[in-house]
Amino acid sequence: MSYKTILAVLDTPSHAHHITEYALALARQFDAHVVGVHAETLAAVPLIAPMEIPDPAAIEALQQAARRETAEVEKVFRERIAREGQSAEWRSFVSSAGYGAATVMEAVRAADLIVASQGDPANDNRSELENLLFDSGRPVLLVPYVMKAPRAIRSVMIAWNGSREASRAAFDALPFLKAAESVEIFCVDAPERPNQVKDFVGVELAAALARHGVNVTLTTQESGGLSAAAAIENRLADNSVDLLVMGAYGTSRWWEMLFGGVTRSLLESMTALSLMSR
């Protein structure tokens, strides 16, 4: 297994540079084709009171601004691709649904790996990123907004809770795991099931990955009152992990949006590259 089609989500000009760089670095590593995607969202139509007539001047201004952004993002992508000479293509979409549009999802679901920016949680709208995680059906590699240059992935940590989503993420990440120098399966507050004691949680996954030639170890830890997200973040920092692999939205997304959850917490505070699958 390898990544042969890498889709780069180039949502804003500020993200276009470093996400293109990350996608190209991965394309060189895996000899892959890069698809640069920008989705232009049609803004809500401004109305003129009291008749609630659409304002033509405002509509035209919004459309021009969106076209300028698309052109700027495309220029960044094409210029960088031209210098690199990597196999690549550009696609842009215009719709009211943005990255959730059916035409965009058709392209997204045909990729082996999606590369997107975490963005700045203080400024960015997270809904489109969460839609990609929840609806794409493909692994998403998130690049922290503070990380501006690609770096080698030598150390990987799999956040393991035995869920379907975590299993999906672990095997979606196999190309990274096989190339890494070390891979740790990390389980916080391992659940004890009727036919399995805590000490054996993650053992089957470790054995399966070892058969793929992955240099894997297994660690279980009690949270000691910390949230699972905080325990994962501490482990990432303590071990200088390059890539976190985890399942996204193991519970209902609406429950996580209302009451918080590991996925949402890590999206807001992530410091390492993170591959998430659902």
Secondary structure, DSSP 8 states (H G I E B T S, - for coil): ----EEEEE--SHHHHHHHHHHHHHHHHHHT-EEEEEEEEE-----EETTTTEE-HHHHHHHHHHHHHHHHHHHHHHHHHHHHHT-SEEEEEEEETTGGGSHHHHHHHTT-SEEEEEEE-TTTS--HHHHHHHHHS-S-EEEEETT--S-----EEEEE--S-HHHHHHHHHTHHHHHHSSEEEEEEES---BTTB-GGGTTHHHHHHHHHTT--EEEEEE--TT--HHHHHHHHHHHTT-SEEEEES-SS-HHHHHHH--HHHHHHHH--SEEEEE-
